[in-house]
Amino acid sequence: MSCGSRTPNFSAALRLVAPFPFLVSAVLAEATPQAVQQSRPPEAAFFVDATVEAGVRFRHRHGGSGRKYMVETMGSGVCWFDADGDLWPDLYLINSQPLPGHDGRGDFRSRFYLNRGDGTFADATDRSGLAAPGYGMGCAAADVDGDGDLDLYVTAFGPNRLYLNRGDGRFDEAGAAWGVDDGSWSASAAFADYDGDGDLDLYVCNYVDFTIDTHKHCGKHEPGYQAYCHPDAYNGVSDRLYRNEGGHFKDVTRAAGISNARGNGLGVVWGDYDNDGDPDLYVANDKTANFLYRNNGDGTFTDVALLSGVGYGDDGQAQAGMGTDFGDYDGDGDLDLVVTNFDLESNNLYRNNGDGTFSDVALSTGVGEHSYLRVGFGAKFLDFDNDADLDLFVVNGHILDNIELYREILTYQQPNLFLENDGRGKFVDRTAALGSDLQTQRVSRGLAVADYDHDGDLDLLVSRCNQEVSLYRNERGSERNWLALDLRSSGLNPFAVGARIEVRAGGSLQIGEVRAGSSYLSQSDLRLHFGLNGSSTVDSVHVRWPSGRSQDLGPLEAGRAHLIREPAGN
């Protein structure tokens, strides 16, 4: 299929911030095309379903036939990443394959869409080589070979795949050659330079030791009552940490101190929660204790989840962790943590106390009460209305397609949950007020965020289990001011994964980190977005690069995306 015209209409929307203490006024030749101007619907909704309008046509198929293989119910993820280097985020959607008993009919290909820069996408799957045969689960994108373009890692029920970007719109599969084709049932994955050697390493969550041959009958032995099995029906499988050694990865799981078969890993996120300059790691496990691996700075980790207060629920019991994300929701300069859970558990919001511990404030902030009857999967901190504080979006859907037979108060298809930060430490359920499209009840799983149309506000992409994907376009976030930052670093990590940003404007502090993988099975755009409320100028920006270098910039003009390059030398 033709990708259409991609000739950029250059504007001053993206300016170069050079390695000097002032803003260069010249506009980059590679600058971002002008933001697409969209018409607002009559009801002035915040979010509208733009999936069809954008040309995105995708339905996840779990390949089931009624036999209730456990893998069917977990869905798949989505990834935003700029695959062709034109500064517009492209889109990858993961599919599965037929399981025993399925008739094989239907389209089971994963899909890759190039962003045309006019609010629409072109299906480039066939040429790209990313159709990805196999039972796909999650994805994460980063430049693993340091050649200046983003590669793609895809987890699966079966061998995982690493797709190296050729730079011409095509990808070569190299999972086995790079040593990352683990055949376990893998879920979320995320990249970071945990050992500070300049290239990107990889963490992969493995779920349980379920196979088709070990499939069990769970639920009541009555017609219609067979259910998908609880994870405790199977043994856990240790996650994997792969160290990048240039041209291949080495499994260092045991050497790094994180080999633990007790975890049923589903969600993962890297973040420097203790502000010591290296990335730490949080893993959301399903019905086993969650992991918080503190980076020791010597290539090893220590699990401090229990001591830090993020391993269990308030009742001391392990919860069904699904998705997770780091973000500074209270503006105090350190990373807080959200974890989504099963019904009758509520989600967790862990406030960082700044001393290595966290407090679960889900109930006191309003996060917990709205999630009690829902099964949460993907979760992201984001400032959807650009008012300079982080809101929270959680997507929901039960894992049992016959849950109504077991619990009358629960449903299989569930509404998503949009919680607005009131700026005073509380979250308010704003789902119903943000537009009728957002209220549709589905079986949601993956969630990723990007300003795909470059209009100054963040849009949402939600994947579903055995249902169609939804792209929700933000129509009103840009009514307030904003700032976007695209970072480019030196060395083997050109997209500055792991960089930490501090933005000061209007008397407030905001922090952000460039993150490759989070939520559930998904990845949001690497570009950092900050709402500025009424501020027309950013007072200062402090960048801590993955190399350890620091850079101070400002003032910067608001309402623009700025490209910041790491300074050379010291």
LUMBAFI-567323 format. One line per field, with one value per residue (C-alpha): residue number from 1; x, y, z. Coordinates in Angstrom, 2 decimals. Each point is the difference from the previous one (the first is absolute). Example, Ala and Ser with C-alpha at 12.3 -4.5 7.8 and 13.67 -1.06 7.14 Angstrom:
% LUMBAFI-567323
pos: [1, 2]
xx: [12.30, 1.37]
yy: [-4.50, 3.44]
zz: [7.80, -0.66]
This chain:
% LUMBAFI-567323
pos: [1, 2, 3, 4, 5, 6, 7, 8, 9, 10, 11, 12, 13, 14, 15, 16, 17, 18, 19, 20, 21, 22, 23, 24, 25, 26, 27, 28, 29, 30, 31, 32, 33, 34, 35, 36, 37, 38, 39, 40, 41, 42, 43, 44, 45, 46, 47, 48, 49, 50, 51, 52, 53, 54, 55, 56, 57, 58, 59, 60, 61, 62, 63, 64, 65, 66, 67, 68, 69, 70, 71, 72, 73, 74, 75, 76, 77, 78, 79, 80, 81, 82, 83, 84, 85, 86, 87, 88, 89, 90, 91, 92, 93, 94, 95, 96, 97, 98, 99, 100, 101, 102, 103, 104, 105, 106, 107, 108, 109, 110, 111, 112, 113, 114, 115, 116, 117, 118, 119, 120, 121, 122, 123, 124, 125, 126, 127, 128, 129, 130, 131, 132, 133, 134, 135, 136, 137, 138, 139, 140, 141, 142, 143, 144, 145, 146, 147, 148, 149, 150, 151, 152, 153, 154, 155, 156, 157, 158, 159, 160, 161, 162, 163, 164, 165, 166, 167, 168, 169, 170, 171, 172, 173, 174, 175, 176, 177, 178, 179, 180, 181, 182, 183, 184, 185, 186, 187, 188, 189, 190, 191, 192, 193, 194, 195, 196, 197, 198, 199, 200, 201, 202, 203, 204, 205, 206, 207, 208, 209, 210, 211, 212, 213, 214, 215, 216, 217, 218, 219, 220, 221, 222, 223, 224, 225, 226, 227, 228, 229, 230, 231, 232, 233, 234, 235, 236, 237, 238, 239, 240, 241, 242, 243, 244, 245, 246, 247, 248, 249, 250, 251, 252, 253, 254, 255, 256, 257, 258, 259, 260, 261, 262, 263, 264, 265, 266, 267, 268, 269, 270, 271, 272, 273, 274, 275, 276, 277, 278, 279, 280, 281, 282, 283, 284, 285, 286, 287, 288, 289, 290, 291, 292, 293, 294, 295, 296, 297, 298, 299, 300, 301, 302, 303, 304, 305, 306, 307, 308, 309, 310, 311, 312, 313, 314, 315, 316, 317, 318, 319, 320, 321, 322, 323, 324, 325, 326, 327, 328, 329, 330, 331, 332, 333, 334, 335, 336, 337, 338, 339, 340, 341, 342, 343, 344, 345, 346, 347, 348, 349, 350, 351, 352, 353, 354, 355, 356, 357, 358, 359, 360, 361, 362, 363, 364, 365, 366, 367, 368, 369, 370, 371, 372, 373, 374, 375, 376, 377, 378, 379, 380, 381, 382, 383, 384, 385, 386, 387, 388, 389, 390, 391, 392, 393, 394, 395, 396, 397, 398, 399, 400, 401, 402, 403, 404, 405, 406, 407, 408, 409, 410, 411, 412, 413, 414, 415, 416, 417, 418, 419, 420, 421, 422, 423, 424, 425, 426, 427, 428, 429, 430, 431, 432, 433, 434, 435, 436, 437, 438, 439, 440, 441, 442, 443, 444, 445, 446, 447, 448, 449, 450, 451, 452, 453, 454, 455, 456, 457, 458, 459, 460, 461, 462, 463, 464, 465, 466, 467, 468, 469, 470, 471, 472, 473, 474, 475, 476, 477, 478, 479, 480, 481, 482, 483, 484, 485, 486, 487, 488, 489, 490, 491, 492, 493, 494, 495, 496, 497, 498, 499, 500, 501, 502, 503, 504, 505, 506, 507, 508, 509, 510, 511, 512, 513, 514, 515, 516, 517, 518, 519, 520, 521, 522, 523, 524, 525, 526, 527, 528, 529, 530, 531, 532, 533, 534, 535, 536, 537, 538, 539, 540, 541, 542, 543, 544, 545, 546, 547, 548, 549, 550, 551, 552, 553, 554, 555, 556, 557, 558, 559, 560, 561, 562, 563, 564, 565, 566, 567, 568, 569, 570]
xx: [0.00, 1.26, 1.12, -1.15, 1.88, 2.22, 1.59, 0.22, -1.43, 2.81, -0.75, 1.55, -1.70, 3.28, 3.11, 3.49, 1.26, 3.74, 2.64, 0.30, -1.73, -2.30, -2.71, 1.11, -2.51, 0.54, -2.64, 1.23, -0.30, -1.37, -2.62, -3.35, -2.79, -2.72, -2.44, -3.09, -3.03, -3.03, -3.58, -1.65, -3.25, -3.16, -0.03, 3.60, 1.04, 3.53, 0.55, -1.57, 0.45, 2.10, 0.88, -1.94, 0.76, 3.72, -0.09, 0.91, -1.75, 0.98, -1.70, 1.83, -0.92, 0.85, -0.38, -2.25, -2.73, -1.66, 2.60, 1.17, 3.74, 1.43, 1.98, -3.18, -1.17, 3.11, -0.36, 2.90, 1.78, 0.65, 3.09, 0.54, 3.45, 1.50, 1.09, 1.08, 1.62, -2.40, -0.92, -3.59, -0.85, -0.92, -2.13, 0.42, -2.91, 0.57, -2.12, -0.08, -0.60, -2.53, 0.11, -1.02, -3.67, -0.15, -1.06, 2.85, -2.23, 0.63, 2.97, 2.57, 2.76, 1.51, -0.20, 2.50, -1.29, 2.09, -1.13, -0.70, 0.19, -3.53, -1.92, -0.11, 2.09, 1.11, 0.10, 3.62, -0.15, 0.78, 3.15, 1.29, 0.30, -1.79, -3.04, 1.61, -1.29, -0.44, -2.13, 1.00, -0.32, 1.94, 2.51, 2.70, 2.07, 3.56, 3.22, 1.76, 2.84, 0.67, -0.40, -2.42, -3.37, -2.47, -0.15, -2.95, -0.19, -3.16, -0.83, -2.13, -1.49, 2.89, 3.28, 0.44, 1.22, 2.42, -0.53, 2.99, -0.89, 1.70, -0.72, -2.00, -3.39, 0.90, 1.06, 2.08, -0.85, 3.08, -1.30, 2.00, 3.15, -0.14, -0.87, -3.40, -2.39, -1.05, -2.81, -1.77, -3.35, 1.26, -2.02, 1.27, 3.54, 1.99, 3.43, 2.47, 3.75, 0.10, 3.80, 0.94, 2.15, -1.79, -2.16, -3.49, -0.75, -3.30, -2.31, -2.68, -2.88, -0.88, -3.42, -0.68, 1.07, -3.28, 0.20, -2.65, 1.02, -0.40, -3.42, -2.35, -3.76, -0.91, -3.34, -3.15, -0.63, -3.30, -0.91, 1.11, 1.92, 3.48, 2.33, 3.51, 2.34, 1.33, 3.79, 0.60, -1.03, 3.50, 3.52, 1.64, 2.90, 2.97, 0.17, 3.08, 2.54, 2.13, 3.17, 0.87, 3.50, 0.00, -1.45, -1.62, -1.55, 1.21, -2.41, 1.23, -3.15, 1.72, 3.21, -1.97, -1.89, -3.50, -0.62, -3.30, -2.43, -2.62, -1.09, -2.79, 1.24, -2.44, 0.96, 3.41, 1.37, 3.49, 0.38, 2.45, -2.27, 2.82, 1.57, 3.49, 0.67, -0.60, -3.19, -1.86, -2.64, -3.56, -1.82, -3.75, -0.62, -3.32, -0.95, 3.60, 1.98, 1.04, 3.71, 1.78, 3.59, 2.26, 3.01, 3.15, 2.14, 2.33, -2.04, -2.13, -3.40, -1.62, -3.73, -1.22, -3.73, -0.85, 2.08, -1.22, -3.68, -0.82, 0.03, -3.44, -3.40, -0.99, -1.29, 3.40, -1.20, 1.45, -2.23, -0.58, 2.40, -0.56, 1.21, 2.29, 1.51, 2.23, -0.90, 0.26, -3.69, 0.50, 2.75, 2.54, 2.84, 0.01, -1.73, -3.25, -1.38, -3.33, -0.87, -3.25, -1.61, -2.90, -3.59, -0.76, 3.63, 0.12, 3.01, 3.01, 1.38, 3.31, 1.23, 3.77, 0.99, 3.45, 1.82, -0.11, -3.52, -3.47, -3.46, -3.07, -2.32, -2.51, -2.91, 0.80, 0.53, -3.09, 1.92, -1.08, -3.73, -0.64, 1.88, -1.45, -2.43, 2.31, 2.96, 2.71, 2.60, 1.77, 0.70, 1.72, 0.72, -0.61, -1.04, -2.99, -1.19, 3.43, -0.68, 3.51, -0.84, -0.18, -3.36, -0.51, -1.65, -0.70, -1.55, -2.13, -1.52, -0.56, 1.92, -3.04, -2.42, -2.70, 0.68, -3.69, -0.73, 2.31, -0.48, -3.12, 1.52, 2.83, 0.13, 2.40, -0.05, 0.80, 0.29, 3.43, 0.93, 1.30, 1.05, 0.74, 2.57, -1.56, 3.43, -0.58, 0.80, -3.37, -1.23, -3.52, -1.73, -0.47, -0.69, -3.62, 0.86, 2.73, -2.23, -2.41, 2.54, 2.23, -2.83, -0.40, 0.29, 2.43, 2.59, 2.99, 3.61, 2.86, 0.34, 2.51, 0.12, 1.32, -0.77, -0.37, -1.38, 2.46, -2.71, 1.34, -2.02, 0.26, -2.08, -0.81, 0.32, -1.81, 0.26, -2.64, -0.24, -1.68, -1.40, 0.86, 2.65, -1.04, 1.90, -1.35, 0.98, 0.32, -2.01, 0.43, 3.25, 1.79, -2.34, 2.71, 3.69, 2.46, 3.58, 1.36, 3.62, 1.72, 3.36, 2.99, 3.07, 3.47, 1.34, -1.94, -3.24, -0.95, -3.57, 1.14, -2.01, 0.37, 0.60, -1.66, -1.52, -0.95, -2.25, -0.69, -2.75, -2.58, 1.44, -0.41, 2.41, -0.68, 2.22, 0.00, 2.13, 0.46, -1.45, -0.02, -2.79, -2.62, -3.75, -1.02, 1.68, 0.41, 2.18, -0.87, 1.81, 3.56, -0.67, -0.67, -3.07, -0.62, -3.15, 0.72, -3.46, 0.16, 3.78, 1.21, 3.66, 1.93, 2.39, 2.52, 0.60, 2.57, 1.05, 1.84, 1.22, 0.46, 3.75, -0.13, 0.53, -2.27, -1.33, -1.91, -2.12, -2.51, -2.03, -1.82, -3.05, -3.16, -2.40, 2.84, 1.93, 3.72, 2.76, 2.76, 3.37, 2.47, 3.06, 3.33, 2.81, -0.42]
yy: [0.00, 3.45, 2.07, 3.18, 3.27, 0.61, 3.27, 2.09, 3.49, 1.47, 2.54, 1.49, -2.65, -1.71, 1.97, -1.15, 0.44, -0.23, -0.90, 3.65, 2.01, 1.71, -0.91, -0.08, 1.98, -1.77, -2.55, -3.51, -1.21, -3.20, 1.87, -1.48, 0.63, 2.40, -1.40, -1.41, 2.20, -2.11, 1.19, -0.29, -1.96, 1.88, -1.36, 1.16, -3.37, -0.32, -3.32, -1.35, -3.40, 0.76, -3.60, -0.21, 3.58, -0.64, -3.11, -2.44, -3.31, -2.71, -2.68, -2.16, -3.68, -2.28, -3.16, -1.79, -2.54, -0.31, -2.27, 2.84, -0.19, 2.39, 2.05, 1.08, 2.42, 2.15, 2.09, 1.85, 3.33, 3.01, 2.09, 3.58, 0.50, 2.14, -2.80, 2.14, 2.96, 2.68, 1.08, -1.29, -2.99, -3.13, -2.83, -3.72, -2.28, -3.59, -2.99, -3.68, -3.21, -2.86, -2.46, -3.68, -0.27, 3.30, -0.17, 2.29, 2.58, 3.71, 2.35, -0.76, 2.29, 2.67, 3.43, 2.80, 3.49, 2.95, 3.42, 2.12, 3.26, 1.06, -1.81, -3.30, -3.15, -2.22, -3.77, -0.93, -3.51, -2.00, 1.88, 0.34, -3.67, 0.59, -2.21, -2.15, -3.55, -1.51, 0.64, 3.59, 1.69, 3.24, 2.37, 2.54, 2.16, 1.28, 0.31, -3.19, 0.20, 3.74, 0.72, 2.90, -1.65, -1.78, -3.77, -2.02, -2.85, -2.13, -2.44, -3.06, -3.24, -1.77, 1.42, 3.74, 2.06, 2.87, 2.04, 2.08, 3.15, 0.14, 3.71, -0.43, -0.96, -3.66, -2.09, -3.17, -2.55, -0.73, -1.39, -3.22, 1.69, 2.50, -2.62, 1.36, -2.54, -1.56, -2.49, 0.55, 1.74, 3.59, 3.11, 3.59, 1.08, 3.21, 1.41, 1.95, 0.41, -1.54, -0.44, 3.43, -1.29, 2.08, -2.59, -1.23, -3.15, -1.88, -1.34, -2.51, -1.12, -3.67, -1.08, -3.66, -3.40, -0.60, -1.82, -1.46, -3.47, 0.94, 1.62, -0.67, 0.10, 2.73, 1.21, -2.00, -3.20, 1.28, 1.19, 3.61, 0.16, -0.98, 2.90, 1.15, -1.28, 2.05, 0.51, -2.16, -3.00, 0.20, 0.65, 3.37, 0.60, 2.26, 3.23, 0.73, 2.82, 0.27, 2.09, 1.56, -1.00, 1.50, -2.22, -2.34, -0.14, -2.12, -1.47, 1.41, -0.74, -2.05, 2.03, 3.21, -1.47, 0.04, -3.68, -0.74, -2.65, 1.09, 2.92, -0.11, 3.07, 2.07, 3.68, 1.68, 3.54, 1.45, 3.18, 1.68, 0.00, 0.74, 2.85, -1.48, 0.22, -3.58, -1.77, -2.22, -2.52, -0.76, -3.19, -0.58, -3.69, -1.81, -1.37, -0.12, 2.75, 2.83, 0.78, 3.31, -0.54, 2.76, 0.48, -0.50, 1.83, -2.97, -2.04, -1.65, 0.65, -0.46, -0.69, 2.58, -0.32, -1.24, 2.60, 2.78, -0.88, -0.81, -3.82, -0.74, 1.55, 1.72, -3.33, -1.61, -2.19, -0.21, 1.62, -0.64, 2.58, 0.66, 3.41, 2.60, 3.43, 2.54, 3.71, 2.95, 0.62, 2.26, 2.21, -0.59, -1.02, -3.79, -2.86, -1.45, -3.32, -1.38, -3.71, -1.42, -3.05, -2.45, 0.68, 0.27, 1.07, 3.59, 1.52, 1.28, 3.52, 0.05, 3.45, 0.28, 1.16, 1.09, -2.31, -3.25, -0.89, 0.43, 0.45, -1.48, 3.01, -1.58, 0.34, 3.48, 1.41, -1.55, -2.36, -3.15, 0.52, 0.25, -3.19, -2.48, -1.67, 0.10, -2.00, 2.50, -0.60, 2.86, 3.15, 3.30, 3.23, 2.88, 3.65, -0.23, 3.58, 1.71, 1.45, -0.89, -3.07, -3.69, -1.68, -3.76, -2.16, -3.70, -2.43, -2.88, -3.31, -3.28, -3.15, -2.30, 0.31, -1.65, 1.90, 0.91, -3.67, 0.12, 3.56, 1.92, 3.39, -0.40, 0.14, -1.22, 3.24, 2.91, 3.78, 1.60, 2.44, 3.54, 1.66, 3.71, 1.37, 2.93, 1.39, -0.47, -3.69, -1.42, -1.70, 0.46, -2.40, 2.03, -2.85, 0.96, 3.67, -0.51, -1.20, -2.77, -1.90, -0.53, -1.65, -3.02, -3.24, -2.50, -2.61, 2.34, -1.03, 2.11, 3.79, 2.39, 3.80, 2.39, 3.34, -1.73, 3.06, 2.52, 2.38, 0.43, -2.53, -3.70, -2.61, -3.54, -3.41, -2.95, -3.64, -2.58, -3.75, -1.53, 3.42, 3.08, 2.52, 3.59, 3.22, 2.87, 3.45, 2.77, 3.00, 2.50, -0.51, 2.68, 2.67, 0.33, 0.43, -2.83, -1.01, -3.06, -1.14, -2.33, -1.12, -1.24, -1.26, -1.00, -3.54, -3.23, 1.32, 2.72, 0.41, 0.67, -2.79, 0.53, 3.76, 1.97, 3.44, 2.70, 2.77, 3.16, 2.34, 2.11, -0.82, -3.78, -2.87, -2.92, -2.99, -2.58, -2.85, -1.35, -3.47, -2.97, -2.23, 0.34, -0.39, -3.53, -1.63, 3.47, 3.03, 3.67, 2.54, 0.81, 3.73, 1.62, 2.20, 2.55, 2.02, 3.61, 1.28, 3.78, 0.39, 1.36, -0.56, -2.82, 1.45, -2.83, -3.55, -2.25, -3.14, -2.88, -2.05, -3.79, 0.61, 1.90, 3.40, 2.85, 2.83, 3.12, 1.91, 2.81, 1.95, -1.89, 1.02, -1.94, -1.47, -1.65, -3.23, 0.50, -2.33, -0.19, -1.50, -1.21, 2.25, -1.46, -0.58, 0.96]
zz: [0.00, -0.82, 2.95, -1.67, -0.02, 3.01, -1.14, 3.19, 0.25, 2.09, 2.71, 3.07, 2.11, 0.83, 0.83, 0.76, 3.52, -0.54, 2.60, 1.00, 2.76, -2.44, -2.47, -3.61, -2.04, -3.31, -0.91, -0.73, -3.55, 1.49, 2.01, 0.85, -2.51, 1.07, 2.52, -1.63, 0.66, 0.85, 0.14, 3.40, 0.27, 0.99, 3.56, 0.52, 1.41, 1.25, -1.77, -3.18, -1.60, -3.09, -0.88, -3.26, -1.02, 0.52, -2.20, 2.78, -0.55, 2.41, 2.03, 2.48, -0.29, 2.88, -2.09, 2.46, -0.71, 3.39, 1.55, 2.29, -0.51, 2.58, -2.51, -1.83, 2.64, 0.47, -3.15, -1.61, 0.08, -2.22, -0.72, -1.11, -1.53, -2.75, -2.29, -2.98, 1.77, -1.26, 3.57, -0.32, 2.24, -1.93, 1.28, 0.61, 0.96, 1.09, -0.90, 0.90, -1.93, -0.12, 2.88, -0.16, -0.84, -1.90, -3.65, -1.08, -1.62, 0.48, -0.25, 2.71, -1.21, 2.19, -1.61, -0.54, -0.90, -1.16, 1.14, -3.09, 1.96, -0.93, 2.72, -1.91, -0.20, -2.88, 0.42, -0.68, 1.45, -3.12, -0.94, 3.55, 0.85, 3.32, -0.56, 2.71, -0.31, 3.44, 3.05, 0.76, 3.39, 0.62, -1.57, 0.79, -2.34, 0.40, -1.98, 1.08, -2.52, 0.30, -3.71, 0.40, -0.59, 2.26, 0.06, 1.29, 2.50, 0.02, 2.79, -0.58, 1.21, -1.65, -1.36, 0.41, -2.94, -0.47, -3.16, -1.06, -1.91, -3.40, -0.36, -3.20, 1.43, 0.38, 2.99, 0.32, 2.69, 2.14, 3.30, -0.14, -1.28, 2.85, 2.62, 1.03, -1.56, 3.33, -0.62, 3.33, 0.21, 0.15, 0.74, 0.38, -0.89, 0.56, -0.91, 2.14, 0.41, 3.47, 0.12, -1.36, -2.86, -2.62, -1.77, 0.79, 1.94, 0.06, 2.71, -0.99, 2.24, -0.15, 1.24, 0.90, -1.37, -1.84, -3.33, -2.27, 1.18, 3.69, -0.46, 2.91, 0.41, 2.49, 1.31, 0.61, -1.90, -1.36, -3.50, -0.46, 3.28, -1.18, 0.84, -0.75, 2.66, 2.89, -0.27, 3.07, -2.11, -1.51, 1.23, -0.46, -2.38, 0.68, -1.96, -2.10, 0.09, -3.13, -0.04, -3.35, -1.02, -3.48, -2.70, 2.49, 3.46, 2.90, 2.54, 3.34, 2.01, 2.66, 0.08, 0.52, 2.94, -1.47, -0.75, 1.70, -1.21, 2.54, -2.15, -2.57, -1.86, -2.05, 0.23, 0.23, 0.17, 0.48, 2.06, 2.36, 3.04, 2.49, -2.02, 0.08, -3.72, -1.16, -1.14, 2.42, -1.00, 1.06, -1.03, 0.46, 0.73, -0.20, 3.46, 1.21, 1.70, -2.30, -0.47, 0.54, -1.08, 1.29, -2.25, 2.10, -2.56, -0.52, -2.47, 2.68, 1.57, 3.39, 0.31, 2.52, -0.71, 3.48, 1.83, -2.29, 0.41, -3.64, 0.03, 1.42, 0.56, 3.25, 1.33, -0.43, -2.86, -3.50, -2.60, -3.68, -1.44, -3.70, -1.20, 1.54, -0.52, 1.74, 0.19, 2.40, 0.60, 3.05, -1.44, 2.76, -2.32, 0.38, -1.76, 1.30, -1.17, -1.21, -0.25, -1.37, 1.57, -0.11, 1.03, 3.74, 0.58, -1.33, -1.72, 1.93, -0.04, 1.83, 1.03, 0.17, 3.48, -1.15, 2.42, -1.96, 1.16, -1.46, 1.51, -1.68, -0.31, -2.40, 2.41, 1.33, -3.51, -1.62, -2.27, 1.84, 0.37, -3.74, -0.87, 2.47, -2.41, -3.01, -1.26, -0.90, -2.68, -1.80, 2.04, -0.77, 1.77, -2.42, 0.04, -2.32, 0.57, 0.19, 3.45, 1.24, 2.08, -0.85, -0.44, -0.18, -2.65, 0.62, -2.48, 1.27, -1.00, 1.80, -0.87, 0.33, -2.90, 2.14, 3.23, 0.31, 0.74, 2.99, 1.32, -0.93, 0.87, -2.52, -3.81, -2.67, -1.98, 2.29, -0.20, 0.04, 2.73, -0.46, 3.24, -0.01, 2.43, 1.88, 0.86, 3.72, 0.35, -1.09, -3.16, -1.39, -2.39, -3.18, -2.41, -0.68, -0.50, -2.59, -2.84, -0.82, -2.11, 3.02, 1.96, -2.26, 1.95, -1.49, 1.02, 0.06, 0.52, -1.41, 0.30, -1.54, -0.31, -2.65, -1.60, -3.35, -1.82, 1.53, 1.17, 3.53, 1.98, 0.74, -1.81, 1.15, -1.63, 1.60, -1.05, 0.77, 0.46, -3.06, -0.95, -2.04, 1.03, 0.81, -0.70, 2.12, -1.26, 2.57, -1.22, 2.81, 1.88, -2.01, 1.35, 2.65, -0.70, -0.37, -0.68, -1.81, 0.13, -2.47, 1.33, -1.99, 1.82, -1.10, -0.18, -0.33, 1.53, -2.50, 1.27, 3.57, 1.60, 3.74, -0.16, 2.79, -0.49, 2.51, -1.32, 2.02, -1.10, 1.77, 3.40, -0.39, -0.54, -2.33, -0.69, -2.76, -1.26, -3.52, 0.36, -2.42, 1.29, 2.77, 0.60, -1.06, -3.04, -1.52, -0.67, -0.23, -2.17, 1.09, -0.30, 3.38, 0.39, 2.76, 0.60, 1.01, 0.87, -0.56, -0.23, -3.33, 0.83, 1.58, 2.55, -0.11, -1.16, 1.65, -1.87, 1.61, -2.92, 0.19, -0.23, 3.29, -1.59, 1.06, -2.13, 0.98, -2.51, 0.03, -0.19, -2.75, -1.97, 0.85, -2.56, -1.90, -0.28, 0.55, -1.14, 2.59, -0.85, 2.61, 0.25, -1.02, 2.47, 3.65]
